[in-house]
Amino acid sequence: MVTSEIATALPTLAVVLVMAIWGVGYASAQLRCTDAAREAARAAARGEDMATVIEIAQAVAPGHAEVDVRRENGMITIEVRATAAAPPPLGSFLEPTVRGRAVALEEWP
């Protein structure tokens, strides 16, 4: 009796475990995008050139991240986007995008 109950519950437990691990990876990618945007915005506010700002963002962000830099009215906005691949059964259907955004005031004239 107990063996059949365990055999029935084991696949469900495996799916829950895989999704929980993916959730942690998704949250980690989200935090890395936010950190990358913040670090890049601070560098841009200090007056670093745009190539350096983008390099900083890509160094902190997850792999294959896209970085957008906008300057308007003394404000610098950095947005970092990356794709967080889902586990294998859902990987081809579900590829959510994680984003991080930071705004900084230019510190130099």
C-alpha positions in Angstrom: 0.0 0.0 0.0 2.6 2.5 1.1 4.8 1.7 -1.9 2.0 2.6 -4.4 1.3 5.9 -2.6 5.0 6.8 -2.8 5.2 5.8 -6.4 2.2 8.1 -7.1 3.5 11.1 -5.2 7.2 10.8 -6.4 6.6 12.4 -9.9 4.7 15.2 -8.4 7.4 15.8 -5.8 10.0 15.8 -8.6 8.1 18.4 -10.6 7.7 20.6 -7.5 11.4 20.3 -6.7 12.4 21.3 -10.3 10.0 24.3 -10.3 11.3 25.4 -6.9 14.9 25.3 -8.1 14.0 27.2 -11.3 12.2 29.8 -9.1 15.4 30.4 -7.2 17.3 30.7 -10.5 14.6 33.1 -11.8 14.8 35.3 -8.7 18.6 35.3 -8.8 18.5 36.4 -12.5 16.1 39.2 -11.5 18.4 40.4 -8.7 21.4 40.3 -11.0 19.6 42.5 -13.6 18.7 45.0 -10.9 22.2 45.0 -9.6 23.6 45.5 -13.1 21.3 48.4 -13.8 22.2 50.0 -10.5 26.0 49.7 -11.0 25.8 50.9 -14.5 23.7 53.9 -13.5 26.2 54.8 -10.8 29.1 54.6 -13.3 27.2 56.7 -15.9 26.4 59.3 -13.2 30.1 59.6 -12.4 30.8 60.4 -16.1 32.1 57.1 -17.4 31.8 56.7 -21.2 28.9 54.6 -22.5 31.1 51.7 -23.6 32.4 51.3 -20.0 28.9 51.7 -18.6 27.6 48.9 -20.9 30.6 46.7 -20.0 29.9 47.1 -16.3 26.3 46.2 -16.8 27.1 43.1 -18.8 29.7 42.0 -16.3 27.2 42.0 -13.5 24.1 40.8 -15.5 23.2 37.3 -16.4 24.7 36.0 -19.7 23.3 37.4 -23.0 21.7 40.4 -21.2 20.6 43.5 -23.2 21.5 46.9 -21.8 19.6 50.1 -22.8 21.0 53.5 -21.7 19.0 56.7 -22.0 20.0 60.2 -21.0 17.3 62.9 -20.6 17.3 66.2 -18.7 20.3 65.2 -16.6 18.9 61.8 -15.6 20.4 58.6 -16.7 18.2 55.5 -17.1 19.6 52.0 -17.4 17.5 49.0 -18.2 18.9 45.5 -18.2 16.9 42.6 -19.7 17.7 38.9 -19.8 15.9 35.7 -20.5 15.5 33.2 -17.7 15.2 29.8 -19.4 12.6 27.4 -17.9 13.3 23.8 -17.0 13.4 21.3 -19.9 9.8 20.3 -20.2 8.8 24.0 -20.4 11.9 25.5 -21.8 10.7 25.6 -25.4 7.4 27.2 -24.4 8.3 29.4 -21.5 11.1 31.9 -21.6 10.2 34.8 -19.3 12.2 38.0 -19.4 13.7 39.4 -16.2 14.3 43.1 -16.0 16.2 45.6 -13.9 16.0 49.3 -14.1 17.8 52.1 -12.4 17.8 55.9 -12.6 20.6 58.2 -11.5 21.1 61.9 -11.6 24.3 63.0 -13.4 26.9 64.2 -10.9 29.0 66.2 -13.3 28.1 69.2 -15.4 
